[in-house]
């Protein structure tokens, strides 16, 4: 199953940092997201795009996980030649991650 089946995503970016929020459609699915969508798995999912660290913040009251990805935007949004590698595109890519059914 893909994350898009259980959650939606929001994104923001500043300089060379991308921040992605993964928000469960149903609060009952939050624990499943928390179990399978680790910082390590997100970093591996974005291998080749994210060169820095990925830090995960848990927001259980909101049913959300927030990921801050360093060195993710090719030196920054305004300086990058990779126009599709910014926050909104990365949030769509995150939703393609597979987790166990």
Phi, psi and omega in degrees: 000145178265154180303327182300341178285338184244344190208166170239170186227151173233157184217157173209158178213150178209120182061236182256021182244131174246138179239124180239133174249132177249119188239121181294138173295321182239127182304333180294340181269355183302314183298326177294316177298315181299325181289318190258341183255080182270166176299322181295317180292323178294317178299317179294322179298326181258022179305134181092341178253317182257118183263341183259198182282157172238124179245133180254135174242134181262135178231072187298327179297329178267353184067037187227155170240140179240130180243128176251119185247115180277150178052052186249350190237029175059053181077003175125152185303312185283346181250352185281144173270351180267084186296336182269004187261022183265176190318306184297321178291322179293325178294324176294321177294322178300321181294348176275351180299137179266142172229160180300145177292000000 
